[in-house]
Amino acid sequence: MNVESIRSEIKEIIGRVASIDPGTITDNASFVDDLDLDSLSLLEIGVDVDYAFKLGVPEERLQELRTVQDSVELVLEKFKNRTENLALAGEGS
């Protein structure tokens, strides 16, 4: 999965939760200041991103997400960690 497809999926999730056209959401728009999302919406977005990408991120970490870019970086970080762990597991075989 490439960065653009991750970004697009995250914007779709935000759009669905917030009833916003995903095409109008910029990468650096603040969820709170620019999109006027409340804490419940933020939690729902975090949980939906976690579920969509099967990340297994603690709720505390999800609450740190402030922008689309933050969300994309979290997904990429988790994918990188997962790939590295799989490579290490393969070396032990």
PyRosetta script that sets phi, psi and omega in degrees:
from pyrosetta import init, pose_from_sequence

init()
pose = pose_from_sequence("MNVESIRSEIKEIIGRVASIDPGTITDNASFVDDLDLDSLSLLEIGVDVDYAFKLGVPEERLQELRTVQDSVELVLEKFKNRTENLALAGEGS")
pose.set_psi(1, 129.8)
pose.set_omega(1, -177.7)
pose.set_phi(2, -93.4)
pose.set_psi(2, 170.8)
pose.set_omega(2, -174.8)
pose.set_phi(3, -61.2)
pose.set_psi(3, -41.5)
pose.set_omega(3, -178.4)
pose.set_phi(4, -65.4)
pose.set_psi(4, -37.9)
pose.set_omega(4, 178.4)
pose.set_phi(5, -70.7)
pose.set_psi(5, -34.1)
pose.set_omega(5, 174.9)
pose.set_phi(6, -63.6)
pose.set_psi(6, -48.2)
pose.set_omega(6, -179.3)
pose.set_phi(7, -59.9)
pose.set_psi(7, -44.0)
pose.set_omega(7, -179.4)
pose.set_phi(8, -63.5)
pose.set_psi(8, -43.6)
pose.set_omega(8, 179.3)
pose.set_phi(9, -63.2)
pose.set_psi(9, -41.7)
pose.set_omega(9, 179.3)
pose.set_phi(10, -64.1)
pose.set_psi(10, -42.7)
pose.set_omega(10, 178.5)
pose.set_phi(11, -64.5)
pose.set_psi(11, -36.0)
pose.set_omega(11, 176.2)
pose.set_phi(12, -62.8)
pose.set_psi(12, -43.2)
pose.set_omega(12, 179.1)
pose.set_phi(13, -62.2)
pose.set_psi(13, -46.7)
pose.set_omega(13, 179.5)
pose.set_phi(14, -61.5)
pose.set_psi(14, -45.1)
pose.set_omega(14, -179.8)
pose.set_phi(15, -59.2)
pose.set_psi(15, -42.2)
pose.set_omega(15, 179.8)
pose.set_phi(16, -67.1)
pose.set_psi(16, -45.6)
pose.set_omega(16, -178.3)
pose.set_phi(17, -66.6)
pose.set_psi(17, -41.7)
pose.set_omega(17, -172.3)
pose.set_phi(18, -98.9)
pose.set_psi(18, 0.3)
pose.set_omega(18, -176.2)
pose.set_phi(19, 54.3)
pose.set_psi(19, 47.9)
pose.set_omega(19, 179.0)
pose.set_phi(20, -120.4)
pose.set_psi(20, 143.9)
pose.set_omega(20, 174.1)
pose.set_phi(21, -65.0)
pose.set_psi(21, 118.5)
pose.set_omega(21, -178.8)
pose.set_phi(22, -56.6)
pose.set_psi(22, -27.9)
pose.set_omega(22, 179.9)
pose.set_phi(23, -68.2)
pose.set_psi(23, -16.2)
pose.set_omega(23, -179.8)
pose.set_phi(24, -95.1)
pose.set_psi(24, -4.3)
pose.set_omega(24, -177.2)
pose.set_phi(25, -88.3)
pose.set_psi(25, 119.6)
pose.set_omega(25, 178.0)
pose.set_phi(26, -86.9)
pose.set_psi(26, 160.5)
pose.set_omega(26, -177.4)
pose.set_phi(27, -63.7)
pose.set_psi(27, -32.0)
pose.set_omega(27, -176.0)
pose.set_phi(28, -106.7)
pose.set_psi(28, 12.4)
pose.set_omega(28, 177.1)
pose.set_phi(29, -66.2)
pose.set_psi(29, 131.0)
pose.set_omega(29, 176.7)
pose.set_phi(30, -72.1)
pose.set_psi(30, 130.4)
pose.set_omega(30, 178.9)
pose.set_phi(31, -57.9)
pose.set_psi(31, -38.8)
pose.set_omega(31, -176.2)
pose.set_phi(32, -86.8)
pose.set_psi(32, -54.9)
pose.set_omega(32, -172.8)
pose.set_phi(33, -72.9)
pose.set_psi(33, -40.2)
pose.set_omega(33, -175.6)
pose.set_phi(34, -95.4)
pose.set_psi(34, -35.8)
pose.set_omega(34, -176.1)
pose.set_phi(35, -102.0)
pose.set_psi(35, -3.0)
pose.set_omega(35, 177.8)
pose.set_phi(36, 55.1)
pose.set_psi(36, 41.2)
pose.set_omega(36, 179.3)
pose.set_phi(37, -87.6)
pose.set_psi(37, 142.7)
pose.set_omega(37, 178.1)
pose.set_phi(38, -91.6)
pose.set_psi(38, 175.3)
pose.set_omega(38, -175.0)
pose.set_phi(39, -63.3)
pose.set_psi(39, -34.2)
pose.set_omega(39, 178.4)
pose.set_phi(40, -66.5)
pose.set_psi(40, -41.9)
pose.set_omega(40, 177.4)
pose.set_phi(41, -64.4)
pose.set_psi(41, -39.7)
pose.set_omega(41, 178.7)
pose.set_phi(42, -62.0)
pose.set_psi(42, -43.4)
pose.set_omega(42, 178.4)
pose.set_phi(43, -64.2)
pose.set_psi(43, -43.1)
pose.set_omega(43, 179.6)
pose.set_phi(44, -62.0)
pose.set_psi(44, -41.8)
pose.set_omega(44, 177.7)
pose.set_phi(45, -62.7)
pose.set_psi(45, -46.7)
pose.set_omega(45, 179.2)
pose.set_phi(46, -59.0)
pose.set_psi(46, -45.6)
pose.set_omega(46, -179.9)
pose.set_phi(47, -65.7)
pose.set_psi(47, -41.5)
pose.set_omega(47, -179.9)
pose.set_phi(48, -66.3)
pose.set_psi(48, -38.9)
pose.set_omega(48, 176.4)
pose.set_phi(49, -65.0)
pose.set_psi(49, -44.7)
pose.set_omega(49, 178.4)
pose.set_phi(50, -58.0)
pose.set_psi(50, -45.3)
pose.set_omega(50, -178.8)
pose.set_phi(51, -69.0)
pose.set_psi(51, -44.8)
pose.set_omega(51, -176.2)
pose.set_phi(52, -60.5)
pose.set_psi(52, -36.2)
pose.set_omega(52, -176.6)
pose.set_phi(53, -106.0)
pose.set_psi(53, 4.9)
pose.set_omega(53, 177.9)
pose.set_phi(54, 50.6)
pose.set_psi(54, 57.8)
pose.set_omega(54, -173.8)
pose.set_phi(55, -90.4)
pose.set_psi(55, -37.7)
pose.set_omega(55, -176.0)
pose.set_phi(56, 69.6)
pose.set_psi(56, 41.9)
pose.set_omega(56, -177.1)
pose.set_phi(57, -89.5)
pose.set_psi(57, 136.6)
pose.set_omega(57, 176.3)
pose.set_phi(58, -61.5)
pose.set_psi(58, 148.2)
pose.set_omega(58, -178.6)
pose.set_phi(59, -55.7)
pose.set_psi(59, -36.6)
pose.set_omega(59, -179.8)
pose.set_phi(60, -59.4)
pose.set_psi(60, -39.8)
pose.set_omega(60, 179.7)
pose.set_phi(61, -69.2)
pose.set_psi(61, -37.6)
pose.set_omega(61, 178.9)
pose.set_phi(62, -63.2)
pose.set_psi(62, -33.2)
pose.set_omega(62, -178.9)
pose.set_phi(63, -70.5)
pose.set_psi(63, -12.7)
pose.set_omega(63, 179.1)
pose.set_phi(64, -82.2)
pose.set_psi(64, -12.5)
pose.set_omega(64, -176.9)
pose.set_phi(65, -70.0)
pose.set_psi(65, 127.5)
pose.set_omega(65, -177.4)
pose.set_phi(66, -119.3)
pose.set_psi(66, -22.6)
pose.set_omega(66, -176.8)
pose.set_phi(67, -142.3)
pose.set_psi(67, 169.9)
pose.set_omega(67, 173.6)
pose.set_phi(68, -58.3)
pose.set_psi(68, -43.8)
pose.set_omega(68, -178.0)
pose.set_phi(69, -61.1)
pose.set_psi(69, -40.1)
pose.set_omega(69, 175.7)
pose.set_phi(70, -57.8)
pose.set_psi(70, -42.6)
pose.set_omega(70, -178.2)
pose.set_phi(71, -66.7)
pose.set_psi(71, -43.4)
pose.set_omega(71, 178.5)
pose.set_phi(72, -61.2)
pose.set_psi(72, -45.0)
pose.set_omega(72, -179.5)
pose.set_phi(73, -62.9)
pose.set_psi(73, -37.3)
pose.set_omega(73, 177.4)
pose.set_phi(74, -63.3)
pose.set_psi(74, -46.4)
pose.set_omega(74, -179.8)
pose.set_phi(75, -61.5)
pose.set_psi(75, -46.3)
pose.set_omega(75, 179.9)
pose.set_phi(76, -61.8)
pose.set_psi(76, -40.5)
pose.set_omega(76, 178.3)
pose.set_phi(77, -61.2)
pose.set_psi(77, -45.6)
pose.set_omega(77, -179.0)
pose.set_phi(78, -67.0)
pose.set_psi(78, -39.8)
pose.set_omega(78, 177.0)
pose.set_phi(79, -62.7)
pose.set_psi(79, -41.2)
pose.set_omega(79, 179.7)
pose.set_phi(80, -63.8)
pose.set_psi(80, -45.5)
pose.set_omega(80, 179.1)
pose.set_phi(81, -61.4)
pose.set_psi(81, -41.5)
pose.set_omega(81, 179.9)
pose.set_phi(82, -63.1)
pose.set_psi(82, -43.4)
pose.set_omega(82, 179.9)
pose.set_phi(83, -64.4)
pose.set_psi(83, -43.7)
pose.set_omega(83, 178.9)
pose.set_phi(84, -63.6)
pose.set_psi(84, -40.1)
pose.set_omega(84, 178.8)
pose.set_phi(85, -66.2)
pose.set_psi(85, -38.2)
pose.set_omega(85, 177.5)
pose.set_phi(86, -65.7)
pose.set_psi(86, -39.6)
pose.set_omega(86, 179.2)
pose.set_phi(87, -65.1)
pose.set_psi(87, -42.4)
pose.set_omega(87, 178.4)
pose.set_phi(88, -64.8)
pose.set_psi(88, -39.2)
pose.set_omega(88, 179.0)
pose.set_phi(89, -65.3)
pose.set_psi(89, -36.4)
pose.set_omega(89, 178.9)
pose.set_phi(90, -67.8)
pose.set_psi(90, -32.5)
pose.set_omega(90, 179.2)
pose.set_phi(91, -69.4)
pose.set_psi(91, -27.7)
pose.set_omega(91, -178.5)
pose.set_phi(92, -79.7)
pose.set_psi(92, -8.7)
pose.set_omega(92, -177.9)
pose.set_phi(93, -75.7)
pose.dump_pdb("model.pdb")
